Amino acid sequence: MVIHDPLDEPAPPRRALVLGVGVHEPAEVAALLTELGEHGAAGLVVRAPVTLDEQLATAVDRSGVALLGLTRGASWTQLAAMLRSLIAEGDVGDTGPETLGGMPSGDLFALANAIATLLDAPVTIEDRNSRVLAFSGRQDEADPSRIATILGRQVPQRFTRVLEERGVFHELYRSDDPIEVAPMPVEPPEIALPRVALAIRAGDEILGSIWAAVRSPLSTERTQALRDAAKLVALHLLRLRAGADVERRLRADLVATALEAGPGAADALTRLGLADQSCLVLALTPVGRAEDEGLTATHAQLVAERQRLADAFSMHLSAVYPRSAVALIGDVGYGIVGCRADRGDAEQRAVLVTREFLGRIGSSRRVLVGIGSVAHDHAGLARSRAGADRALRVLRRGRAATGVARISEVHVEALLIELADLATARGDAPSGPVARLLAYDAKRRTCLVETLHAWLTAFGDVAAASVTLHTHPNTFRYRLRRLTEVGGIDLTDPDARFAAMLELRLMGYPPRSADRP
């Protein structure tokens, strides 16, 4: 796709679709069609309405270029974005050779070696977080800090901290020219060589940076070569990001379509390689631990963490299940795995595989995974996904001891949560004996509701219940008598006990320690 610029001599690649922004007059359109026909363009898009006269019709026939009209009100920006997505969609899975600036598309290591040859210095290409995307040869000629960076594929934090304190990153991202970075005053002297760094830009966006360990200042010619190289690196980074984004989006669309079990589910499963077999849905999400550890994180960090976990989960499942697909949909990573219909342990195996994954990953957050039931056809995938979501919700509420749960194991807990949702939606408030005890506790600052909960949990064993409240058994018996008087509840009636226990559970009682006054 090419945008036509009337002030520049057009040289579109063959089979290009040209957007004729601002081209409207028939004679102007006809002249552009003739010119594009010589370059072998596939089509020209102009703003509708298009006045098709004899001259224009002749130009279309002779050039062989299709003429398309863009309806009024439609944005050129939207059209360009849509066309890029469609063109990139065709590139997914394309293994044919592609080059950018004479280099294989996305081969950042070849680019790093080429830049190192131009500058006569070892080079690294890094992203905004100082992670090494690619590096050249001759790194042994640099200093110990560069070797540590290459081995860890990340600039060590002790060095980035010094760079931040010296304002190097601030200067780097503000400047369009290479900047010189003097060796750091650290002991031992791990950074013995100065650096020359240049930000990699795509318009106003900073994609990363190029760092060269030099022994002397760069000449004017080499400085210009570095500037030119940065533009080429930006193209490769954009192509890599576009390809990864499109492929990830396509897979997410296919997984979402399959999980909805709609008309396109069968086709989506076929494209995912999961057709004609039983499947199981897993739902994964990280949860913050601010309540436990006082940690805080930005929304962007949490989104990045979810995507990283989804990618790692996809790799882990693909190594265990011959057929699987994972995609991040919203804030949940969903995995669809194929399982054998002749085996009845698919859910148990999924639990083992998931626990192994959770034991291997390194995450600052607790990761929860819900597992649905086995679906024997594409119509059952929606039920399996609903089960995984319900199990995940139970885990979020802290109602399970581990971070992995099957819906068959927590089915009752899921029902209670849904029943509490129904009561909340209808505006139902606690009633009967529990409501009277709550009001009495709030007014007199007593603990009759806590006493009732402890007694019900201990199946009426006063000795055991009093231990949980650190109360003498005689004091506990007195409170029991008092709560029967205040609440008007008959503790010998099994229906009354069940109603009180159910209402306490629907209230979420007892509250977590962090929620207690």
C-alpha positions in Angstrom: 0.0 0.0 0.0 1.4 3.4 -1.0 0.1 6.9 -0.4 0.4 9.1 -3.4 2.3 12.4 -3.0 1.8 14.9 -5.9 4.9 16.8 -4.9 7.1 13.7 -5.1 7.9 11.5 -8.1 6.0 8.3 -7.5 7.9 5.0 -7.6 5.5 2.5 -6.1 6.5 -1.2 -6.0 4.7 -3.6 -8.4 1.2 -4.7 -7.5 0.9 -1.7 -5.1 -2.5 -0.3 -4.1 -2.1 3.5 -4.3 -4.2 5.9 -2.1 -4.7 9.0 -4.2 -5.3 11.5 -1.4 -6.4 14.9 -2.8 -6.6 13.6 -6.4 -10.0 14.4 -7.8 -10.2 16.0 -11.3 -10.7 13.4 -14.1 -7.7 14.6 -16.1 -5.5 14.4 -13.0 -6.8 10.9 -12.2 -6.3 9.8 -15.8 -2.7 11.1 -15.8 -1.9 9.3 -12.5 -3.5 6.0 -13.8 -1.2 6.1 -16.9 1.9 6.7 -14.7 0.9 4.0 -12.2 0.3 1.6 -15.1 3.9 2.0 -16.1 5.0 0.9 -12.6 2.6 -2.1 -12.6 0.4 -0.9 -9.8 -2.7 -2.9 -8.9 -5.2 -0.2 -8.1 -5.8 3.5 -7.3 -8.2 4.7 -4.6 -9.6 8.2 -4.9 -12.4 10.0 -3.0 -15.9 9.4 -4.3 -17.8 10.4 -6.3 -15.6 9.7 -9.4 -16.8 11.2 -12.6 -16.2 8.5 -15.2 -15.8 10.1 -18.6 -14.5 8.7 -21.8 -10.9 9.9 -21.1 -10.9 8.3 -17.6 -12.4 5.0 -18.9 -9.7 4.8 -21.6 -7.0 5.5 -19.0 -8.3 2.6 -16.8 -8.4 0.2 -19.8 -4.9 1.1 -21.1 -3.2 1.2 -17.7 -4.7 -2.0 -16.4 -5.0 -0.3 -13.0 -8.3 -0.7 -11.1 -9.9 2.5 -10.1 -11.8 2.5 -6.7 -13.8 5.2 -5.0 -13.7 5.8 -1.3 -17.1 6.8 0.1 -17.5 10.2 1.6 -17.1 10.3 5.3 -14.7 7.5 5.4 -11.3 8.3 6.9 -8.1 7.8 4.9 -6.4 6.9 8.1 -9.0 4.2 8.8 -8.6 2.9 5.3 -4.8 2.8 5.6 -5.0 0.9 8.9 -7.5 -1.6 7.6 -5.4 -2.2 4.4 -2.2 -2.7 6.4 -4.0 -5.3 8.6 -5.4 -7.1 5.6 -2.0 -7.1 3.8 -0.2 -8.2 6.9 -2.8 -11.0 7.4 -1.7 -12.5 4.2 1.9 -12.4 5.3 1.2 -14.5 8.4 2.8 -17.9 7.9 4.5 -16.7 4.7 8.0 -18.2 4.6 9.1 -16.5 1.4 12.2 -14.3 1.5 11.7 -10.6 2.2 14.3 -7.9 2.5 14.4 -4.4 3.9 17.3 -2.2 2.8 19.1 -5.3 1.4 18.8 -7.1 4.8 16.5 -10.1 5.5 13.4 -8.7 7.1 13.7 -8.9 10.9 17.3 -10.1 11.0 18.5 -7.7 13.6 21.7 -9.6 14.2 22.8 -9.2 10.5 22.0 -5.5 10.9 24.1 -5.2 14.1 27.0 -6.9 12.3 26.7 -4.5 9.4 26.6 -1.4 11.6 29.6 -2.8 13.6 31.5 -3.0 10.3 30.6 0.6 9.4 31.6 1.9 12.8 34.5 -0.5 13.4 33.1 -1.1 16.9 31.0 -3.8 18.6 27.3 -2.8 18.6 24.1 -3.7 20.5 20.5 -3.0 19.5 18.3 -2.5 22.6 14.7 -1.7 23.4 13.3 1.0 25.6 13.9 -1.2 28.7 17.6 -1.8 27.9 16.9 -5.4 26.8 19.3 -6.6 24.1 17.4 -7.3 20.9 20.6 -8.1 18.9 24.3 -7.7 19.1 27.2 -7.8 16.7 30.4 -9.8 16.8 33.7 -8.6 18.3 32.1 -8.1 21.7 35.2 -9.6 23.3 37.0 -6.3 22.3 34.7 -4.3 24.6 34.7 -4.1 28.4 33.3 -6.5 31.1 30.1 -4.5 31.3 29.3 -5.3 27.7 30.1 -8.9 28.1 27.7 -9.1 31.2 25.1 -7.3 29.1 25.4 -9.9 26.2 25.3 -12.9 28.6 22.2 -11.6 30.4 20.6 -10.1 27.3 19.8 -7.1 29.5 21.9 -4.2 30.7 22.6 -4.9 34.4 20.5 -2.8 36.7 23.4 -1.3 38.4 24.5 0.3 35.1 21.1 1.5 34.1 20.6 3.2 37.5 23.8 5.2 37.0 22.8 6.1 33.4 19.4 7.3 34.7 21.1 9.4 37.5 23.4 11.0 34.9 20.5 11.8 32.7 21.9 9.8 29.8 18.5 8.3 28.8 16.8 11.8 29.0 19.5 13.2 26.6 19.4 10.2 24.3 15.6 10.3 23.8 15.6 14.1 23.3 18.4 14.2 20.7 18.2 13.3 17.0 21.9 12.9 16.9 24.2 10.3 18.4 25.3 11.2 22.0 28.6 10.3 23.6 28.6 8.5 27.0 31.7 8.7 29.1 32.9 5.6 31.0 31.1 5.3 34.4 33.0 6.0 37.6 32.3 2.6 39.2 34.5 0.2 41.0 35.9 -2.1 39.7 36.1 -0.2 36.4 33.8 -2.5 34.4 33.0 0.1 31.8 36.3 1.1 30.5 35.3 2.2 27.0 33.1 5.2 26.1 29.8 4.6 24.3 28.1 6.3 21.4 24.3 5.9 21.5 21.5 6.9 19.1 17.8 6.6 19.6 15.8 4.5 17.0 12.7 6.5 16.0 9.6 5.9 13.9 8.2 9.4 13.7 7.6 10.6 17.3 7.8 7.1 18.7 11.0 5.8 20.4 11.5 2.1 19.5 14.9 1.6 21.1 18.5 2.5 20.7 21.9 1.5 19.2 24.9 1.4 21.4 28.5 1.2 20.1 31.5 0.7 22.4 34.1 3.0 20.7 37.8 3.6 21.5 37.8 7.1 19.8 35.2 9.6 18.7 33.3 8.7 15.5 34.2 10.6 12.4 31.6 12.7 10.5 31.2 9.9 7.9 30.6 7.2 10.5 28.2 9.4 12.5 26.1 9.8 9.3 26.3 6.1 8.7 25.0 5.5 12.2 22.1 7.9 11.5 21.2 6.1 8.3 21.5 2.7 9.9 19.1 3.8 12.7 16.4 4.5 10.1 16.8 1.0 8.6 16.7 -0.6 12.1 13.5 1.3 12.7 11.9 -0.3 9.6 12.9 -3.8 10.7 11.6 -3.3 14.2 8.3 -2.0 12.9 8.0 -5.0 10.5 8.8 -7.4 13.4 6.3 -5.7 15.6 3.6 -5.5 12.9 4.0 -9.2 12.1 3.9 -10.3 15.7 0.9 -8.0 16.5 -1.1 -9.2 13.5 -0.3 -12.9 14.1 -1.2 -12.5 17.8 -4.4 -10.6 16.9 -5.5 -13.3 14.4 -4.9 -16.1 16.9 -6.8 -14.2 19.5 -9.7 -13.7 17.1 -9.7 -17.4 16.2 -9.6 -18.5 19.9 -12.4 -16.0 20.8 -14.5 -17.3 17.9 -14.0 -20.9 18.9 -14.8 -20.2 22.6 -18.1 -18.4 21.7 -19.3 -21.6 19.9 -21.1 -19.6 17.3 -21.5 -20.2 13.6 -17.8 -19.7 12.9 -16.5 -21.9 15.7 -16.0 -25.0 13.6 -13.9 -23.1 11.0 -11.9 -21.4 13.8 -11.1 -24.7 15.4 -10.0 -26.1 12.0 -7.7 -23.2 11.4 -6.3 -23.7 14.9 -5.7 -27.4 14.2 -8.2 -28.5 16.9 -11.0 -29.8 14.8 -12.6 -33.3 15.3 -11.3 -33.9 18.8 -12.2 -33.3 22.4 -10.9 -30.1 23.9 -10.4 -28.5 27.3 -10.4 -24.8 28.1 -8.0 -23.3 30.7 -8.2 -19.7 31.9 -5.1 -17.9 33.4 -4.6 -14.5 34.9 -2.1 -12.9 37.3 -3.4 -11.1 40.3 -1.7 -8.3 42.2 -0.5 -8.8 45.7 -0.8 -5.3 47.0 -2.8 -6.5 49.9 -0.1 -8.9 51.1 3.2 -7.2 50.1 2.3 -3.5 49.6 3.3 -3.8 45.9 2.0 -1.3 43.4 2.2 -1.5 39.6 1.0 0.6 36.7 -1.7 -0.6 34.4 0.9 -0.9 31.6 3.1 -3.2 33.7 0.1 -5.4 34.5 -0.8 -5.7 30.8 2.8 -6.6 29.9 2.8 -9.2 32.6 -0.4 -10.8 31.3 1.0 -10.9 27.8 4.3 -12.4 29.0 2.5 -15.1 31.0 0.2 -15.9 28.1 3.2 -16.3 25.7 5.0 -18.5 28.3 1.8 -20.5 28.8 1.5 -21.0 25.1 5.0 -22.3 24.8 4.6 -24.7 27.8 1.3 -26.1 26.5 2.7 -26.6 23.0 5.5 -28.8 24.5 3.0 -31.0 26.3 -0.1 -31.1 24.1 0.5 -31.8 20.3 -2.4 -29.4 19.6 -3.1 -26.3 21.6 -3.8 -22.6 21.2 -3.4 -19.8 23.7 -4.6 -16.1 23.3 -5.0 -13.2 25.7 -8.6 -12.0 25.6 -9.2 -9.0 27.8 -7.3 -9.6 31.1 -7.5 -13.5 30.8 -5.3 -15.8 28.9 -7.4 -18.7 27.5 -5.8 -21.9 26.4 -7.6 -24.6 24.3 -5.9 -28.0 24.4 -6.8 -31.1 22.5 -7.2 -34.2 24.6 -7.9 -37.9 23.9 -11.5 -38.9 24.1 -10.6 -42.5 25.2 -9.0 -41.2 28.4 -10.9 -40.0 31.4 -8.1 -38.2 33.1 -7.9 -35.1 30.9 -8.8 -32.7 33.6 -6.4 -34.3 36.1 -3.6 -34.1 33.5 -4.3 -30.5 32.9 -4.0 -29.7 36.6 -0.6 -31.4 36.7 0.6 -29.6 33.6 -0.6 -26.3 34.9 1.0 -26.8 38.3 4.3 -27.6 36.6 4.0 -24.4 34.6 3.3 -22.3 37.8 6.3 -23.9 39.5 8.6 -22.9 36.7 7.7 -19.3 35.9 9.1 -16.4 37.8 6.4 -13.8 38.5 6.0 -11.1 41.1 2.3 -11.8 41.2 0.2 -14.8 42.1 -1.0 -16.6 39.0 -4.4 -18.3 39.0 -5.7 -20.9 36.5 -9.2 -22.2 36.2 -9.9 -25.4 34.3 -13.2 -26.2 32.6 -14.8 -29.5 31.7 -14.0 -31.6 28.6 -15.9 -30.5 25.5 -16.5 -33.3 22.9 -17.5 -30.9 20.1 -17.2 -27.2 19.3 -20.6 -26.5 20.8 -19.3 -27.7 24.2 -16.4 -25.2 24.2 -18.6 -22.4 25.4 -19.6 -24.5 28.4 -15.9 -25.5 29.1 -14.9 -21.8 28.9 -17.7 -20.8 31.3 -16.5 -23.5 33.7 -12.9 -22.2 33.5 -14.2 -18.7 34.1 -16.2 -19.8 37.1 -13.3 -21.7 38.6 -11.1 -18.7 38.1 -13.6 -16.5 39.9 -13.6 -18.8 42.9 -9.8 -18.6 43.0 -10.0 -14.8 42.8 -12.2 -14.8 45.9 -9.6 -16.9 47.8 -12.0 -19.8 48.2 -9.5 -22.4 47.1 -6.2 -23.4 48.8 -4.1 -23.6 45.6 -3.8 -21.5 42.5 -5.3 -24.1 40.2 -8.9 -25.4 40.3 -11.2 -27.5 38.2 -14.8 -26.4 38.0 -15.8 -29.9 39.1 -13.9 -29.3 42.3 -15.3 -25.9 43.1 -18.7 -26.2 41.6 -20.6 -25.5 44.8 -18.4 -22.5 45.6 -19.1 -21.1 42.1 -22.9 -21.6 42.7 -22.7 -19.7 46.0 -20.9 -16.8 44.3 -23.5 -16.7 41.5 -26.3 -16.8 44.1 -24.6 -13.9 46.0 -24.5 -12.0 42.7 -28.2 -12.6 42.2 -29.0 -11.3 45.7 -26.9 -8.2 45.1 -28.5 -7.5 41.8 -32.0 -7.7 43.4 -30.9 -5.6 46.3 -31.5 -8.3 48.9 -30.2 -7.5 52.3 -29.5 -9.9 55.2 -32.8 -10.7 57.0 -34.1 -12.7 59.9 -31.8 -13.8 62.8 -28.6 -12.9 61.0 -29.8 -9.3 60.3 -30.8 -8.9 64.0 -27.4 -10.2 65.2 -25.6 -7.8 62.8 -27.5 -4.8 64.0 -27.0 -5.8 67.7 -23.2 -6.2 67.1 -23.0 -2.9 65.4 -24.8 -1.1 68.2 -23.3 -2.9 71.2 -19.8 -3.7 69.7 -20.3 -7.4 70.5 -19.3 -10.4 68.5 -22.4 -12.6 68.3 -22.2 -13.1 64.5 -18.6 -14.3 64.9 -19.7 -16.6 67.7 -22.5 -18.1 65.5 -20.1 -18.6 62.6 -17.5 -20.3 64.8 -20.2 -22.6 66.3 -21.6 -23.6 62.9 -18.1 -24.2 61.5 -17.2 -26.5 64.4 -20.5 -28.5 63.9 -21.7 -27.4 67.4 -18.5 -28.4 69.2 -18.3 -25.7 71.8 -14.7 -26.6 72.9 -13.3 -26.5 69.4 -15.3 -23.3 68.5 -14.1 -21.5 71.7 -10.5 -22.3 70.8 -10.8 -20.6 67.4 -12.1 -17.4 69.2 -9.6 -17.7 72.0 -12.5 -17.7 74.5 -13.2 -19.8 77.5 -15.9 -22.4 76.8 -18.2 -21.1 79.5 -18.0 -17.6 78.0 -18.7 -19.1 74.6 -21.8 -20.9 75.9 -23.0 -17.6 77.4 -22.7 -15.9 74.0 -24.6 -18.8 72.4 -27.5 -18.3 74.8 -27.3 -14.6 74.2 -27.4 -14.9 70.4 -30.4 -17.2 70.5 -32.2 -14.6 72.5 -31.2 -11.6 70.4 -31.5 -13.3 67.0 -34.5 -15.5 67.8 -32.8 -18.5 66.2 -33.4 -22.1 67.2 -30.0 -23.8 67.0 -31.6 -27.2 67.4 -33.5 -26.7 64.1 -31.4 -28.0 61.1 -33.2 -25.7 58.7 -32.5 -22.7 60.8 -28.8 -23.7 61.0 -28.6 -24.2 57.3 -30.3 -20.9 56.5 -27.9 -19.0 58.9 -24.8 -20.7 57.4 -26.0 -20.0 53.8 -26.7 -16.4 54.6 -23.3 -15.9 56.2 -21.6 -17.5 53.2 -23.5 -15.2 50.8 -22.4 -12.2 52.8 -18.8 -13.4 52.4 -18.4 -14.0 56.1 -15.9 -14.0 57.7 -14.2 -11.1 56.0 -10.5 -11.3 55.2 -8.2 -10.0 57.9 -7.4 -6.9 55.8 -11.1 -6.0 55.6 -11.9 -6.3 59.3 -12.2 -3.1 61.3 
